[in-house]
């Protein structure tokens, strides 16, 4: 596959072809992604040749990050199925690199119902465990979902975060997020970052309510038995 030589339209057509049948097109997908990632990072002499050719003519229209972000969004737009969820999980674990903006954008599933949220929460868990360079954004996104307005969502996400806290390096990231949300309570009103459709709050409240206070306390209180020094925060 000639990485970097495809137009934006050709990339989108190939993305649509893959998303139509991701299970049977997985080999094609990963071959393409690794080729694009290699092209973006000049890992081979032949890619240097293509880079020079592109510099002399048209510039590359879609980067590796653009492509993998687009594919994930298109897959998430499909009806939830076991095949879709398995494909997403494999994509996050086996692609050459998971862009940070892709990980943080997954908070959008907070508006797609409990089933989709649980799938993404498990993918973020696996990403944090098996892809160290992506652990911090994955845990931050999970922690943000743990402030969801709906208690049922918090009940799904928080046990996953507690499970990850068995690893000390991951526990520190989760604790940092929990303390951050706790300190939101010092503000006069809930911050805009908590007031989005993705977190079940489409409108900015003019004051703190019992529900929003609980959302900021939930993760902190769950972590307290694991780290009693948090009582001083």
NORJO-V317027 format. One record per helix or strand. SS is the DSSP state (helix for helix, strand for strand). FROM is the first residue (numbers start at 1). LEN is the number of residues. If there is no record, write none. Layout:
SS FROM LEN
SS FROM LEN
This chain:
helix 8 13
helix 26 16
helix 45 12
helix 64 13
helix 82 13
helix 100 12
helix 114 17
helix 132 14
helix 151 14
helix 168 19
helix 192 3
helix 197 3
helix 210 15
helix 228 5
